[in-house]
Amino acid sequence: MPATPAWPPLSAPRLFVDSDLSATASLTIDGAQAHYLINVMRVKAGDAIKLFDDISGEYAARVVATGRRDLSLAIESKLRPREPVPDLWLCAAPIKRARYDSMAEKACELGVARFVPVATARAVVDKIKPERLRARMIEAAEQCERTALPALDDLTKLDALLTGWPAARILFFADERGGANFADALAAHSGPAAILIGPEGGFTDEENAAIRACSAAVPISLGPRILRAETAAIASIAVWMAHAGDW
């Protein structure tokens, strides 16, 4: 006999739902998500959709009916609980919009637990749009099959970040003036951590001194080349995950 096809199929669309789901719930999807499912993915009654809520986990649902601007779903089973997340934060100064959006997206894909925008003296951008960053992280989570979204903080001034810094969380900061080899620093410092990435112009002398004065701060080097801010963020997250995360 032929094998029973897997359900839901691997090709099923995957969607974040901003509400607490359960294994017997019914719900209606509308707006941009409905447009995507109906007009882009061409789903129809009976098709499978995977849902996750950043609260309880991921679920398999079936399309009950589609309309012009919405569709009805019935959840049939729970696929997996919300995943445990490696305890890593990314604290990064805003840079040009497209590159900062990409940084937030890749940070989500790589598994960070929190994204903290940090206002610094040399940042060329002094405002962010949290809703846009969150949308990019949601899209990344949908694609990479995360069941947990990174927390997203408001834009925080560097001095406030340092003043309120939790003593038990190591703050690895990429210091263009020089620091420890990152692999060596990771071997010496385990546990909850954060990575601090400066703006395109780097930290000022005063900011560098303030960071180094933080008892949790560990200056690190990311190699012999000067990396763009978004490259430094992605590379340092990858190194941390390879050493201490869920890779």
C-alpha positions as CSV (number, residue, x, y, z in Angstrom):
1,M,0.0,0.0,0.0
2,P,1.2,3.5,-0.7
3,A,2.3,5.5,2.3
4,T,-0.2,8.0,3.8
5,P,0.9,11.5,2.8
6,A,2.2,13.6,5.7
7,W,-0.2,16.1,7.1
8,P,0.2,19.0,7.1
9,P,2.5,18.8,4.1
10,L,5.9,20.5,4.1
11,S,4.6,22.9,1.5
12,A,1.8,24.2,3.7
13,P,1.9,28.0,4.2
14,R,3.0,29.1,7.6
15,L,1.6,32.1,9.4
16,F,2.0,34.0,12.7
17,V,-1.2,34.7,14.5
18,D,-1.3,37.4,17.1
19,S,-3.6,35.6,19.6
20,D,-3.4,32.6,21.9
21,L,-4.1,29.5,19.9
22,S,-5.4,26.1,21.1
23,A,-5.8,22.7,19.5
24,T,-9.6,23.0,19.0
25,A,-9.9,26.7,18.1
26,S,-11.5,28.2,15.0
27,L,-10.5,31.6,13.7
28,T,-10.9,34.0,10.8
29,I,-8.0,35.5,8.9
30,D,-8.4,38.8,7.1
31,G,-6.4,41.8,5.9
32,A,-3.0,41.3,4.4
33,Q,-2.6,37.8,5.7
34,A,-5.9,36.8,4.0
35,H,-4.8,38.5,0.7
36,Y,-1.5,36.5,0.9
37,L,-3.2,33.2,1.4
38,I,-6.1,33.6,-1.0
39,N,-4.5,35.6,-3.9
40,V,-0.8,34.6,-3.6
41,M,-0.8,31.1,-2.2
42,R,-4.2,30.3,-3.8
43,V,-5.4,28.2,-0.8
44,K,-8.9,26.7,-0.9
45,A,-11.2,24.8,1.3
46,G,-9.5,21.7,2.7
47,D,-5.9,23.0,2.4
48,A,-3.5,22.9,5.3
49,I,-2.0,25.9,7.0
50,K,0.5,26.0,9.8
51,L,0.0,28.6,12.5
52,F,2.1,29.8,15.4
53,D,1.3,32.4,18.1
54,D,4.6,33.1,20.0
55,I,2.8,31.9,23.1
56,S,1.9,28.2,23.1
57,G,3.5,26.8,19.9
58,E,2.7,25.7,16.4
59,Y,-0.6,24.2,15.1
60,A,-1.9,22.5,12.0
61,A,-5.1,24.1,10.7
62,R,-7.4,23.4,7.8
63,V,-9.2,25.9,5.6
64,V,-12.9,25.7,6.1
65,A,-14.0,28.3,3.7
66,T,-12.6,31.3,1.7
67,G,-14.2,34.6,0.9
68,R,-13.1,37.5,-1.1
69,R,-11.2,39.2,1.8
70,D,-11.1,36.6,4.5
71,L,-11.0,32.9,5.2
72,S,-12.1,30.6,8.0
73,L,-9.7,28.1,9.6
74,A,-10.2,25.2,12.0
75,I,-7.2,24.0,14.1
76,E,-6.9,20.2,14.1
77,S,-3.8,19.5,16.1
78,K,-0.8,20.9,17.9
79,L,2.4,20.2,16.1
80,R,5.0,21.4,18.7
81,P,5.3,23.7,21.8
82,R,7.0,27.1,21.7
83,E,10.7,26.5,21.4
84,P,13.2,27.3,24.1
85,V,15.3,30.3,22.9
86,P,19.0,30.8,23.4
87,D,19.5,33.6,25.9
88,L,21.2,36.1,23.6
89,W,20.2,39.7,23.0
90,L,21.4,41.9,20.1
91,C,21.8,45.5,21.0
92,A,22.5,47.5,17.9
93,A,22.6,51.2,16.8
94,P,20.2,52.1,14.0
95,I,21.8,52.3,10.5
96,K,20.2,53.0,7.1
97,R,16.7,51.6,7.0
98,A,17.2,48.7,4.5
99,R,20.3,47.4,6.3
100,Y,18.8,47.7,9.7
101,D,15.7,45.9,8.6
102,S,17.9,43.1,7.2
103,M,19.8,43.0,10.5
104,A,16.6,42.5,12.5
105,E,15.5,39.8,10.0
106,K,18.7,37.9,10.2
107,A,18.9,38.2,14.0
108,C,15.5,36.5,14.1
109,E,16.6,33.8,11.7
110,L,19.7,33.1,13.7
111,G,17.8,32.7,17.0
112,V,18.2,35.8,19.2
113,A,15.9,36.2,22.1
114,R,15.7,40.1,22.1
115,F,16.5,42.9,19.7
116,V,17.4,46.2,21.4
117,P,17.8,49.3,19.2
118,V,20.4,51.6,20.8
119,A,20.8,55.4,20.3
120,T,24.4,56.5,20.0
121,A,26.1,59.8,19.2
122,R,27.3,58.9,15.7
123,A,24.2,57.0,14.5
124,V,23.0,58.4,11.2
125,V,19.5,57.4,12.1
126,D,17.8,58.7,15.2
127,K,14.4,57.1,14.8
128,I,13.1,53.7,14.1
129,K,9.7,52.2,13.2
130,P,9.1,49.3,15.5
131,E,6.1,48.0,13.5
132,R,8.3,47.7,10.4
133,L,11.1,45.9,12.3
134,R,8.5,43.6,13.9
135,A,7.0,42.8,10.5
136,R,10.4,41.8,9.2
137,M,11.0,39.6,12.1
138,I,7.6,37.9,11.8
139,E,8.3,37.2,8.1
140,A,11.6,35.7,9.0
141,A,10.1,33.6,11.7
142,E,7.4,32.3,9.3
143,Q,10.1,31.4,6.8
144,C,12.6,29.8,9.1
145,E,10.0,27.9,11.3
146,R,10.7,29.7,14.5
147,T,7.8,29.3,17.0
148,A,9.1,32.2,19.2
149,L,9.6,35.8,18.1
150,P,12.4,37.9,19.4
151,A,11.3,40.6,21.9
152,L,11.6,44.0,20.4
153,D,12.6,47.0,22.7
154,D,12.0,50.7,22.1
155,L,14.9,52.8,21.0
156,T,17.1,53.1,24.1
157,K,19.9,55.6,24.7
158,L,23.3,54.0,25.3
159,D,23.7,55.6,28.7
160,A,20.3,54.3,29.9
161,L,21.1,50.9,28.5
162,L,24.4,50.8,30.5
163,T,22.9,52.2,33.7
164,G,20.2,49.6,33.8
165,W,22.3,46.7,32.6
166,P,21.8,43.4,34.4
167,A,25.0,42.4,36.1
168,A,24.5,38.7,35.3
169,R,24.4,39.2,31.5
170,I,27.7,39.5,29.7
171,L,27.9,42.4,27.3
172,F,30.1,41.5,24.4
173,F,30.8,44.7,22.5
174,A,32.4,44.9,19.1
175,D,35.2,47.3,19.7
176,E,37.1,48.7,16.6
177,R,39.8,49.8,19.0
178,G,40.6,46.2,19.8
179,G,39.4,43.5,22.1
180,A,39.7,39.8,22.9
181,N,39.4,37.2,20.3
182,F,35.7,36.4,20.3
183,A,36.2,32.6,20.5
184,D,38.5,33.1,23.5
185,A,36.0,35.5,25.2
186,L,33.2,33.0,24.7
187,A,35.3,30.2,26.3
188,A,35.9,32.5,29.3
189,H,32.4,33.8,29.7
190,S,29.3,31.6,29.6
191,G,25.6,32.2,30.4
192,P,23.2,34.9,29.4
193,A,24.8,37.3,27.0
194,A,24.2,40.2,24.7
195,I,26.2,41.6,21.7
196,L,26.5,45.4,21.3
197,I,27.1,46.7,17.8
198,G,27.8,50.4,17.2
199,P,26.8,52.7,14.4
200,E,28.6,53.1,11.0
201,G,30.9,55.7,12.5
202,G,31.7,53.6,15.6
203,F,31.5,54.6,19.2
204,T,32.9,57.9,20.4
205,D,35.7,57.9,22.9
206,E,33.3,58.8,25.7
207,E,30.9,56.0,24.7
208,N,33.7,53.5,24.5
209,A,34.9,54.5,27.9
210,A,31.4,54.2,29.3
211,I,30.9,50.8,27.9
212,R,34.2,49.6,29.2
213,A,33.3,50.9,32.6
214,C,30.3,48.6,32.7
215,S,31.2,45.6,34.9
216,A,29.6,43.1,32.5
217,A,31.3,44.5,29.4
218,V,33.8,42.4,27.4
219,P,35.4,44.1,24.4
220,I,35.8,41.7,21.5
221,S,37.5,41.8,18.1
222,L,35.7,40.4,15.0
223,G,38.8,39.9,13.0
224,P,41.4,42.0,11.1
225,R,38.8,43.6,8.8
226,I,36.4,46.5,9.6
227,L,33.0,45.0,9.1
228,R,29.8,46.9,8.3
229,A,27.5,47.1,11.2
230,E,25.0,44.6,9.8
231,T,27.8,42.2,8.9
232,A,29.3,42.5,12.4
233,A,25.9,41.7,13.9
234,I,25.3,38.6,11.8
235,A,28.8,37.3,12.2
236,S,28.9,37.7,15.9
237,I,25.5,36.1,16.4
238,A,26.6,33.2,14.3
239,V,29.8,32.7,16.3
240,W,28.0,32.9,19.6
241,M,25.3,30.4,18.4
242,A,28.0,28.0,17.2
243,H,29.7,28.1,20.6
244,A,26.8,28.4,23.1
245,G,23.5,28.4,21.3
246,D,21.2,25.9,19.6
247,W,23.3,25.0,16.5
